[in-house]
Each structure stands twice: as structure tokens, then as C-alpha cells.
């Protein structure tokens, strides 16, 4: 029976909500993760799992199966072909053979001598059995290769870009570059732990969750090749090192996680974040680095005018009393 139906020209399938829920829980996935992968709401995932909406678009069914890392057929509702039964009160017709020595029209049949038995067939040789076995094994290997292809092997990297210096209470940018050589879209979760006393000001793309008390920001996204996760933050501590840490969680390989590498510590001191060598000025090389690393991140609230103003001057000093940078002529 074809499990797909047509509704106004749109292919539909019937999914088994219990199978979906069991697969999701077995892989440690959340309804929010499935909702993001299929591009629906968490309420919709809940209705599917509770069989309120058993019939869904085939397109969504394929996305759901991909997020659960199974074939579409494994989440469809099982169906059985009902056996045909005779109508009530009717008896199936039975054809009785004519009695021995009679034809079907009632006349006596002429007796005839029994025909000789055919010669016994030769049993197949062992060579034929071996050839048939090899052929069957080759067919089985081909079917396994065709219907169950080997999972794609891919690598993924995550690296943080962090200024070397920042002033206490002043915003500075952070960027996490995530890249993969996967040929397909890849769903992942980026978790970033902020230093004690840090405050998240903005993020690009928009974060999925920010726990100010735990000082942790999370993104749940699907990427194609690479993605930059950037944010503006400020640290309240007066001086000293402020440490950042993060992880990227992947659905493939249950519980697989990688650490975010790269820069992890910013020194809280009276130097502008773009002043990499903390010499009290922003050089040509330093402002070009700012443009190379952050200018393409649209929507990140960097005060680029302030950076250019300091670059055009002969230097700068941090006025702690007025809480601002003063540019030297």
C-alpha cells in the first residue's frame, strides 16, 4: 500500500508519533532541536508525537527523518493489507473432480493403460550450488550498499577570535568561526560560557537562549559549510584576565562535542580592544585587522567611528573618571 497521500496536490505521509518520540529521546535530542531542523514550532513537534496530527507533508517527514538520522520509512505508521473475506452467508465455490472412470458429461471414460513415469531428474552438481551461492551473496552486498549507504565522514572546527585587551565595563566583540567540510546542511548547538560578571549586549545571529545567571549563551542553528557566531559583551571586573570557554554539540554520533579553540582570555586593562599591542595607539595594521575580522559581520554593534577616530589621532588615553577614551591630537 502506498503510504503517501495527496492533499490538494501536496504529497502527505502518516507518521508514528510514538516512534518519533522514542527515537528523539534515545538520541538525547530536544523538541526544540527537531523544530529548528524541520523549520516548524515546538508545539507542532509535540502534536506530531502525541498523534494529534498524524498526517504531515512528505517534505516535513523527510526533514524529520534526517534530523533523527533514520530513513523516512522508520518513522511511518505501520500498515497491513486486509485479507479478503467471503460475504456473509456465502460459501466459497468448490469444484469436484469427476468420479473415477467417468467423464464430466456422465459417459463412461475409456480405460487406458497407465503412462510410463518420466525419468528422474539429475540432482544439481556442487559447482552449480557454489555458483548460485556466490551470485546470491553478491546480490545481497549490492542491496545493502544501495539501500544503506555508509554515513558521510566529515570534520568540523570551531575557533574563537577575542581581543587581547579590553576596558572594564566597555563593550568589545567576540567571534566564533565554525566550519565543516560536510556536503549537506549540518545542525548543531554552540554553547559559550562568559566570564564571571560579564553581560551579553547583542549577538549575530540572534541567540537561541541566554542565561544571565549562569552566564551562558546558546545558538541552535543549521549551517551550510561555515557560520560565524559573534556577540558584543562587557566585563565588570576592574582588572586581570577574563576567561571564555565554549563547546559545539553535533547530532551525529550521540553526544559528540568539540571544544571551541583559539583565543580564550582577554586582559582587563585601560587599553582599547582594537589596540592589540597595548601601546596607546591604533596603527594601520591594527585598524585593517579590525576591518578584516569584524566588518563583514552585519548587525554587530561595533563603534567603528571610535576606532577610526583613535586611528586618525596620535594616540589615546582612558579617562576612568569620565569613563571614555580621549583622543590625543
Protein Blocks (a to p, Z undefined) as FASTA:
>chain_A
ZZbdceehiacddddfklmmmmmmmnopafklmmmmnopafklmmmmmnomambccfklm
mmmmmmnopafklmcccdddddddddehiacdddddddehiafkopacdddddddddddd
ddddfklmmmmmmmmmmmmmmmmmmmmccdddddddddddddfbdcehiacddddddddf
bfbdcdddddddddehiacfbdcdddfbdcfklopacdddddehiacdddddddfbfgdc
dddddddddfehghiacddehjfbdcddfbdfklmnonopacfklmmmmmmmmmmmghia
cdfklmmmmmmmnbdcddfklopadddZZ
